[in-house]
């Protein structure tokens, strides 16, 4: 497991961008099963994960591009493109989670290109705990039913 301190700027930017995403999602016509009780919190957490990974890559002088949509609709592809062709999907989990997990249906969706790597990140206070997995490693994770959907999961190492 790797660790890094998260800057105050990351938290502030995540609040702003997460709220924008949340508000845009509320405007989209979606079935109830796609709506979560804690949607705003999840949107902020997801953005904070992406921004923290960008900060880590910047500190290590890596060339990357954050894959943000032109519109306000969610991106169904990777979150970050590293060195021009390596794709990374960032998955932030809540601080009380004991596992890393990925939506199984989305991971196995053949209409969507799988990312090369899955950067799992969890925030405890101002510290980001993270691990990076290949798509092959994730495909070997076990399956369980979460509150809303089936997930592939792995215990923290």
C-alpha positions as a Markdown table, in Angstrom:
| # | Residue | x | y | z |
|---|---|---|---|---|
| 1 | Unk | 0.0 | 0.0 | 0.0 |
| 2 | Unk | 1.2 | 3.5 | -0.9 |
| 3 | Unk | 0.5 | 6.7 | 1.0 |
| 4 | Unk | 0.6 | 10.4 | 0.2 |
| 5 | Unk | -0.7 | 13.6 | 1.8 |
| 6 | Unk | -3.5 | 15.3 | -0.1 |
| 7 | Unk | -3.3 | 19.1 | -0.4 |
| 8 | Unk | -6.1 | 21.4 | 0.7 |
| 9 | Unk | -6.4 | 22.7 | -2.9 |
| 10 | Unk | -7.4 | 19.1 | -4.0 |
| 11 | Unk | -10.2 | 19.0 | -1.4 |
| 12 | Unk | -11.5 | 22.5 | -2.4 |
| 13 | Unk | -11.4 | 21.7 | -6.1 |
| 14 | Unk | -13.1 | 18.3 | -5.6 |
| 15 | Unk | -15.9 | 20.1 | -3.7 |
| 16 | Unk | -16.5 | 22.5 | -6.6 |
| 17 | Unk | -16.3 | 19.9 | -9.4 |
| 18 | Unk | -18.2 | 17.3 | -7.4 |
| 19 | Unk | -21.1 | 19.6 | -6.8 |
| 20 | Unk | -21.2 | 20.6 | -10.5 |
| 21 | Unk | -21.3 | 16.9 | -11.5 |
| 22 | Unk | -24.0 | 16.2 | -8.9 |
| 23 | Unk | -26.1 | 19.1 | -10.2 |
| 24 | Unk | -25.8 | 18.0 | -13.8 |
| 25 | Unk | -26.7 | 14.4 | -12.8 |
| 26 | Unk | -29.8 | 15.7 | -11.2 |
| 27 | Unk | -30.9 | 17.3 | -14.5 |
| 28 | Unk | -30.4 | 14.0 | -16.4 |
| 29 | Unk | -33.5 | 11.8 | -16.8 |
| 30 | Unk | -32.3 | 8.6 | -15.1 |
| 31 | Unk | -34.2 | 5.7 | -13.7 |
| 32 | Unk | -34.4 | 5.5 | -9.9 |
| 33 | Unk | -32.2 | 2.5 | -9.7 |
| 34 | Unk | -29.3 | 4.6 | -11.0 |
| 35 | Unk | -29.7 | 7.2 | -8.2 |
| 36 | Unk | -27.9 | 6.7 | -4.9 |
| 37 | Unk | -28.7 | 8.0 | -1.4 |
| 38 | Unk | -25.3 | 9.6 | -1.0 |
| 39 | Unk | -24.7 | 10.8 | -4.6 |
| 40 | Unk | -23.1 | 14.2 | -3.8 |
| 41 | Unk | -20.7 | 12.6 | -1.4 |
| 42 | Unk | -19.7 | 9.9 | -4.0 |
| 43 | Unk | -19.3 | 12.5 | -6.8 |
| 44 | Unk | -17.0 | 14.6 | -4.6 |
| 45 | Unk | -15.0 | 11.5 | -3.5 |
| 46 | Unk | -14.6 | 10.4 | -7.2 |
| 47 | Unk | -13.3 | 13.8 | -8.2 |
| 48 | Unk | -11.0 | 13.9 | -5.2 |
| 49 | Unk | -9.6 | 10.6 | -6.2 |
| 50 | Unk | -8.8 | 11.7 | -9.8 |
| 51 | Unk | -7.3 | 15.0 | -8.6 |
| 52 | Unk | -5.1 | 13.2 | -6.0 |
| 53 | Unk | -3.8 | 10.8 | -8.7 |
| 54 | Unk | -3.0 | 13.8 | -10.9 |
| 55 | Unk | -1.1 | 15.4 | -8.0 |
| 56 | Unk | 0.9 | 12.2 | -7.4 |
| 57 | Unk | 1.7 | 11.9 | -11.2 |
| 58 | Unk | 2.8 | 15.6 | -11.3 |
| 59 | Unk | 5.1 | 15.2 | -8.3 |
| 60 | Unk | 6.7 | 12.3 | -10.1 |
| 61 | Unk | 7.1 | 14.3 | -13.3 |
| 62 | Unk | 4.8 | 12.0 | -15.3 |
| 63 | Unk | 3.1 | 13.2 | -18.5 |
| 64 | Unk | -0.7 | 12.7 | -18.2 |
| 65 | Unk | -4.0 | 14.0 | -19.4 |
| 66 | Unk | -7.2 | 14.0 | -17.3 |
| 67 | Unk | -10.0 | 12.6 | -19.5 |
| 68 | Unk | -12.8 | 15.1 | -18.8 |
| 69 | Unk | -15.9 | 15.3 | -20.9 |
| 70 | Unk | -16.6 | 18.3 | -23.2 |
| 71 | Unk | -20.2 | 18.1 | -22.0 |
| 72 | Unk | -21.3 | 17.7 | -18.4 |
| 73 | Unk | -22.2 | 14.0 | -19.0 |
| 74 | Unk | -20.1 | 11.4 | -17.2 |
| 75 | Unk | -17.1 | 9.9 | -19.0 |
| 76 | Unk | -17.6 | 6.1 | -19.7 |
| 77 | Unk | -13.9 | 5.7 | -20.5 |
| 78 | Unk | -10.7 | 5.9 | -18.5 |
| 79 | Unk | -10.1 | 8.8 | -16.1 |
| 80 | Unk | -6.5 | 9.5 | -16.9 |
| 81 | Unk | -4.2 | 8.8 | -19.9 |
| 82 | Unk | -0.6 | 8.4 | -18.9 |
| 83 | Unk | 2.4 | 8.9 | -21.3 |
| 84 | Unk | 0.0 | 9.3 | -24.2 |
| 85 | Unk | -1.4 | 5.7 | -24.3 |
| 86 | Unk | -1.6 | 4.1 | -20.9 |
| 87 | Unk | -5.2 | 4.2 | -19.5 |
| 88 | Unk | -6.0 | 4.5 | -15.8 |
| 89 | Unk | -9.4 | 4.2 | -14.2 |
| 90 | Unk | -9.5 | 5.8 | -10.7 |
| 91 | Unk | -11.7 | 4.3 | -8.1 |
| 92 | Unk | -12.1 | 6.1 | -4.8 |
| 93 | Unk | -13.7 | 4.2 | -1.9 |
| 94 | Unk | -15.1 | 5.6 | 1.3 |
| 95 | Unk | -12.8 | 5.8 | 4.4 |
| 96 | Unk | -14.8 | 3.1 | 6.2 |
| 97 | Unk | -14.4 | 0.5 | 3.4 |
| 98 | Unk | -12.4 | -2.6 | 4.1 |
| 99 | Unk | -12.0 | -3.6 | 0.4 |
| 100 | Unk | -11.2 | -2.2 | -3.0 |
| 101 | Unk | -14.2 | -2.8 | -5.4 |
| 102 | Unk | -15.3 | -2.2 | -8.9 |
| 103 | Unk | -18.8 | -2.4 | -10.5 |
| 104 | Unk | -18.7 | -5.9 | -12.1 |
| 105 | Unk | -21.2 | -5.1 | -14.9 |
| 106 | Unk | -19.2 | -1.9 | -16.0 |
| 107 | Unk | -15.9 | -3.8 | -15.8 |
| 108 | Unk | -17.1 | -6.6 | -18.1 |
| 109 | Unk | -18.9 | -4.3 | -20.5 |
| 110 | Unk | -17.6 | -5.2 | -23.9 |
| 111 | Unk | -18.7 | -2.0 | -25.5 |
| 112 | Unk | -16.3 | -0.1 | -23.2 |
| 113 | Unk | -12.6 | -0.4 | -23.5 |
| 114 | Unk | -11.1 | -1.7 | -20.3 |
| 115 | Unk | -8.4 | 0.5 | -18.7 |
| 116 | Unk | -4.9 | -0.8 | -18.5 |
| 117 | Unk | -4.7 | 0.0 | -14.8 |
| 118 | Unk | -7.1 | 0.5 | -11.9 |
| 119 | Unk | -5.8 | 3.0 | -9.4 |
| 120 | Unk | -7.7 | 2.4 | -6.1 |
| 121 | Unk | -7.6 | 5.2 | -3.6 |
| 122 | Unk | -9.0 | 5.7 | -0.1 |
| 123 | Unk | -8.8 | 8.9 | 2.0 |
| 124 | Unk | -8.3 | 8.8 | 5.8 |
| 125 | Unk | -8.0 | 12.4 | 7.1 |
| 126 | Unk | -5.5 | 14.1 | 4.8 |
| 127 | Unk | -3.8 | 10.9 | 3.7 |
| 128 | Unk | -4.5 | 9.1 | 0.5 |
| 129 | Unk | -3.9 | 5.3 | 0.7 |
| 130 | Unk | -3.7 | 3.7 | -2.7 |
| 131 | Unk | -2.8 | 0.6 | -4.7 |
| 132 | Unk | -2.6 | 0.1 | -8.5 |
| 133 | Unk | -3.9 | -3.0 | -10.2 |
| 134 | Unk | -3.7 | -4.3 | -13.8 |
| 135 | Unk | -7.0 | -5.2 | -15.6 |
| 136 | Unk | -5.8 | -8.9 | -15.4 |
| 137 | Unk | -5.5 | -8.7 | -11.6 |
| 138 | Unk | -9.0 | -7.1 | -11.3 |
| 139 | Unk | -10.5 | -9.8 | -13.5 |
| 140 | Unk | -9.4 | -12.4 | -10.9 |
| 141 | Unk | -11.1 | -10.6 | -8.0 |
| 142 | Unk | -14.0 | -12.3 | -6.2 |
| 143 | Unk | -17.6 | -11.3 | -6.7 |
| 144 | Unk | -20.2 | -10.2 | -4.2 |
| 145 | Unk | -23.4 | -8.3 | -4.0 |
| 146 | Unk | -23.1 | -4.7 | -2.8 |
| 147 | Unk | -26.0 | -2.5 | -1.8 |
| 148 | Unk | -26.8 | -1.6 | -5.4 |
| 149 | Unk | -25.0 | -4.0 | -7.7 |
| 150 | Unk | -22.5 | -6.9 | -8.1 |
| 151 | Unk | -18.9 | -5.8 | -7.5 |
| 152 | Unk | -15.5 | -7.3 | -8.0 |
| 153 | Unk | -13.5 | -6.9 | -4.8 |
| 154 | Unk | -10.2 | -7.4 | -3.2 |
| 155 | Unk | -9.1 | -6.9 | 0.4 |
| 156 | Unk | -6.5 | -4.3 | 1.1 |
| 157 | Unk | -3.0 | -5.6 | 1.0 |
